[in-house]
């Protein structure tokens, strides 16, 4: 994309407030590239700007609340700005966002590419110029176009997360979901499954590599249903030639990207074919799987509309751990789902303890309007949910610290991302463990992949390793 300004734009400074999932982040990365290509300065979400883009989330009621707060803050911080609001909360409850700022322009998920058109008009981009796509179904990039390095600020609410992700890039391969779990509003907000064509995904991976990124994270609302031709609702068991394993094989064969990571994948989509790709990738596919669990009780899983039981999930975790040496398996857990009594919760806790997970992401159940779970009997009170979530978070801490301690004495390949206040550099190992190390001679380790000896645990953060750099891996 070559969009040098034909004439000065009135949009000099822009801010992006990005809430929610990695798919949202991948979409806003495209917006950032468009803004940078026109010479627009990106500032933080709390700074004054001429333009503010708010990408909302509706996965929980708290996410909806934060989305409204972000819109109000944008107007309060930048009274004269153009405020463009998009994302899942717009798709589900546009009225509340309109009330938060009547002057804001709203774009639902089905009209995200219209957001790009509006941005083009604000940036004085000529008609007919190539624009990125946010829809997930149209070509997003031109092959191997030169793009500047990602900026450090202005794209997500959490500055730490933004800095930790600036050396990798999120590549959106799929959007939407047709599973309709009883608690989930995302199918309503995002629509049915559809995939980004394989050639477009490969072009984006090449773009990321040419821009200096050494790791890509493949992201989607339901990435395991990926279909290479851009189709929808794929059964991974019947698409060996066009599904997610085939896409990753093409990445390995047709691009030079060094590290490929999956953001999240449903249990039923972790097939033998996918594991074969990971095992045969010579380390380029990283040993880290984020596999949502949600509950360890079979009755609750059925009420949730999940497509597996606890025994099959446990078998899957064991199969992944046997197939991939040193793999980290992370799980999602929903606490306080309707009908979750003390016995069901006790079964979930016992099941979690049996799994040897590397991490657990804990969410309190939040009733979403229009979902089946919101109408179920047996709603769990807030005090109980708070108590159980505290217990689950303790289990999550135990899992992370146990997995980190297991790395001691071994060697890890770490992509370093940012420097800490103590002078050490912080990055993610291939198995997603956070590692701190010093740069030889006091130099920079940003965007460097280093072979690190894991020597100790950071006493201030027991899930972080302190290591010593043994060697540097040059870029491919």
N, C-alpha and C positions, 0 to 999 in steps of 0.2 A: 504494500500500500504506500503510495507516494503522494502525499497530500500537503505539499508546501502551501502556505496561505497565499491565495491570489491577491487578497487585500486584507488589511488588519481587521481582525474580528473584535467585536466589543467584549467578547468573553476572554478575559485575561487570566482569571483565577477560577479554578473549579475544585469542588470537594465531592467525594463519593462516600456515602455512608452505606456500608454493605453488611446486612444481617443474614444469619442463617447458614446454609449448607455450602459445601465446596462447589456445587453447581452454580450457586449465586456468585461465588468468587470468580469462577471461570468466566461467567458472563460479564462481570464488571472488569475483568482484565481486558476484554475486548474494548470496552468503553474507554479505559485508561489509554490503550494504544491509540485510539482515535483522537483523544484529547491531546496526547503528547505529539502526535503527528502534526497537529495544527499549532504547536508551540504554546499550548495552554499550560500554565503553572498549576500543578496539583498541590493542594493544601489539605490540612487535616479537617476532619468533620466539624471541629469546634472553631475553625477559623473563618473569617469573613471571605466570601467568594461571590463571583458574578453568576455562577451556576452551581447548583447542588443536585446530585443524583442520589436518590434514596432507593436502595433495593431491599424490599421488605421480606419478612418471614412470618409464617402463620402456623408453624408446626405445634406451638403451644399457645395458650392464652398469654403467657408472659412474653412470647415472641411478638404477638400482636401488639401488646402494650409498648414494648420497646420500639416497634415500628412507628407507632403514633408519636412516641416521644422524639424519635429521630426527625420526623417531619416537622414537629413543632420547634425543635431546636434549630433546624435548618432555617426556618423563617425568622426565628428570634435572633440568630447569629448574623444572618444576611437578609435584612428586611427587603432589599430591592432585587434580590437574586431571582433568576428563573429556577424554580424547584420542580424537578421531574421525579415522580414517584412510580415505581414499578414493583413487580414481584408477587409472591403468593398472597400476601395480605390484601393487596389490591384486588386480586381475583376473587377473594372470599368475602371481603367486607370493605368495599370501596367507600361506602358512605362515611364510615368512621374516620378514614383518612382524609376525605374531603372536608369533614368537619374540623379536623386538626389544622388544616390550612386550605381555606376555600380557593386561594389563588394558585395552588399547586396543580400541575398537569399530571393526570393519572394514566398509567399504561398497564393493563393486565398482562399476564404471561402470554396470552394469545396475540398480543399486539406489541411485544417487545421490540420487534424490528421497526415498528412505527416510532419507537423511542429513538432508534438510530437515525431515522429520517428527520425527526425533530432536532436532534443534536446537529445533524448536518446543516440544517437551516441556521441554527444559532451560530455555527462555526463558519458560515459562508462557504461551505464546500459546494463546488459546482454540481449541477444536476448531472446525473449519469456517472459520477465517480464511484469507484468500488468502495463498498462499506462492509465491515464485518457483520456477522449475523448473530443474534442472540436466541433465535428460535430453536436451534439445534437440528434443523432439517434442511437448511440451505447452506451452500458453500460459505465457509466462514473466513477463509484466507486464501491468498494467492500462494502457490508453492514457493517456498524458499525466499520469501521477500525479506529484506533486511529490516530489523526492528531494534530499537534501542533497548538497553537494559531496563528492567522493572524499577520503578521508583520505590522509595522506602516509606512513603507516607500517603495518607489521603484515601486509601481504598477500603479499609475495614475498620470496624469500631475498636478492635483490640490491637493496640500497637505492637504488642509482643508477638501475636500471631502473624501480623503482617511482616515483621522483620524476620521471623523464623521461616517464612515461606518465600522470601524474595529471591532465593537462589534456585527455586524449583518453579514449575508452572503447572497449573491445573488445566487439563485438556478435557473438555466436555465431549463425551462420546454418545450420550443418550439423554433423553428427557422423558418425563411422564411415567405413570405407573398405572397398571390395570389390575392390581392385586386386590385393592379395596379391603385392607385390614380394617377391622371394625372401629379402631380408634383413630384412623389416619384421615386427615383432610387433604392430603397432598394430591390424590387422584382428581379431586375436584379443582384444586388450585393449578395443577400442572397439566391435566388432561391425560389421554392415553399414551402408551409407550410409542416412541418413535426414536430412530437412531440417526446419528450423523453419518453420512456416507463415508466409507473407508478411505477414499482418496482425500477427502477433506481432513479427516483425523490425521492421516499420515503427513499431509502438508503442514498441519499445525505442529506436529512433533518436530518436523524438519525446521520450521520457523523457530521453535523454542531452542533447538540445538544450535542453530546459526546465531541466535541472540546470546548465546553463552550459557544457557541453562544446562545443567548436567543431570537433572532428574525431572521426569514428568509424572504427574499423578492423574490417572485415568478416573474420571468422575462422571456420575450419572445418577438420576433418581433411582433407577433400577438397572444398573449397568449390566447385570448378567443376562438380560434379555436382548443384548445388542444384536443387530442384524446389519451386515455390511452394506446392503443395498439401500439402507435408510428405511426399511420396512418396520412393522410394529409387531409387538406381542409374540416374540420368538420363544419356542421351547428349546432350551440349550441342548437337550438330549437329541435333537433331530437336526442340528445345524452345524455339524462339524466343519463344514466348508465356509460358513459365513458368520459364525457367532464370535463371541469374545475371544476364545482361544485362537481362532484363525486371524483375527485382527492383531493380536499381540505377536503372533508368528511373523506377520508382515512387518510390524514395527522392528522386530529383531533383524529381519533380513534386509529391509529397505531403508532403514534409518541408522544413524550413528549414535542415537541417544544412549547414554551410559546406564541410566537407572530408570526402571519402570516400576511404579507403585500403583496399587489399587486403593481407591479411597474407601469403598464399602461394597460388599457383595452378599446377596441373600444366600442362606445355607444351601438351598436346592440347586444353586447355580455353580457351586464349587465342584465341578465334575472331574473325573479322572483325566479327561483331555486337558482341562485347564492346569491341573497339577503337573501333567507331563510337560507342558510348555514351561512352567516355572522351573522344574528340575533341569530341563535341557537348555536353559538360557545362559549358562555359564556365569551366573551371578548377576546378570543385567535385570532380571525380574526379581524384585526384592522380597526377602522372606518375611512378609508382614501381611496378614489378612485381618480385615475388620469385618466380622461376620455377626450381624445382629442376632441376638437371642430373644430378648424382651421378657421372657419368664422361664423359670425352670419347672413350672407346674403344668402338667398336660391339660388339665381342665381350663386353666387360664389361657393357655396357647390356643385351645379350640375356641374359646370365647373371643379371643383376639382375631381369629380368622387366619392364624399363621398356618403354614403348609408343612409342618414337621412336628415331631414330638421331642421331648427332652432326650430320650434314648438315641434317636437318630442324630440329634445335634451333637451329643457327646461322642458318638461314633465318628462323626465328621471331624471334630476337633482332633481326635486321636489319629485319624487317617492323614490329616494335614501335617501333624507333628511328626508322624513316621516318614512321610514322603519328603519333607523339606527340613534339613538339619538346622536346628537353632531358630526355627520360625517363631515369630511372635503372633499370637492370635488374640485379638481384642474383640470384646462383645459389647453390644448395647443392652441395657436393661431398663424396663419401664416398671416403676414402683407404684403400687396402689391402684392397679387396674380394678374395675368393678368386679366384685366377687372374690377378690383376693383376701381370704380370711387368714387367721394366724397359721393354720395348718398349711395352706398353700404357700404362704411366705416362707415358712420353715423349710418346705421342700425346695423352694428356689434357692435359699441360702445354702442348703446342703449340696445342691447340684452345682452351684457356683464353686464351692470349695473343692469339688471333685474334678474340676476341669483343667487346672493348671494354666490359667489364662495369664497373658502378659499385661492386660489392662481391661477395665470395665468402664464404659461411659453410662452414667446413671441419669435417668430422667424421671421426674414425678409425672404420673398420669395427669393429663389436662383434658377435660371434656371439650371436644371441638364441635361447634354447631353443625347439625345435619348428619353426624356420624352415628352409627348404630350403638356404639359404646356409650354415648351420651344419654341414651334412653334406657340403658340396662339397669336392673335392680342391683343392689349391693354396692352402691357407690361408697368408696372409702373416705373417711373423714380426713381433713387436712393434718391434724395432729399425728394420726397414724402414718400418713404418707411421709411426713417430715421425719418421724422416728425411723421408719424403715429405710428412707433414703440415706440417713446418717449411717446406718449399719451397712448399707450397700457401698457407700463411699469409703468406709473403712476397709471393706473387702477389696475395693479397687486399689486403695493405697497399698495394701498387703501384696496384691498381685504385681503392681509395678515395681515395688522395692524388691520383691523376691526375684523377679525376672532380671532386674538390673544386677543384683548380687551374683546371679548365675553367670554373668559375663566376665567376672573378675578373673584375671590371669590369661584371658583369651585375647584375640585380636579382632578388631572391628574396622570396617571401612566406613568412615564418617564424612558426610558432606557438611562442611562447616558453613555457618550462616551468619553469625553476628558475634561481636565482641562484648563480653560482660564487663561490669564495672571493675571487677578484680583483675582485668587484663587477659583472662583466659578467653578462648574462643569456644562457642557453643554450636553444636550441630547434631543432626540425627544420624545414627548408624543405620545400616541397611535394614535392621530389624526394628527400627523406629525408636530405639533407646536414645535418650539424650546424653551426649558426651561432651565434656569440657577438656580442653588441652591448651597448652601454651604453644605459641608460634616460635620456631627456632629463630633466634636473633631479634625477636620482637617485631617481626614483620606481620603481614596480614595473611589470614587463612580464609578470607571470605571467598566462597564458591570453590574452595579447594576440597578435593577428596583425598583424605589421608588414611593410611593404615595406622591404627592406634592400638597400643597395648593398654588394656583396661587394668588399672592399678589399684583404684580405691573408689569409695563412694563419697560423694559430697555430703558432709555432715549437715549442711543446711538444706539439702534436697535429696532425700534418700533414694529417689528413683533416677538420680543422675550419676553418671560415672565420671571420674577424673582419670584421664589417661595420658599417655606419652606418645607423641607422633614418631613413628618409626620410618615412614616413607611417604612420599607424595605420589599419587596417581596422576599422570598427565592426562589432559583431555583426549578423548578419542579423535 
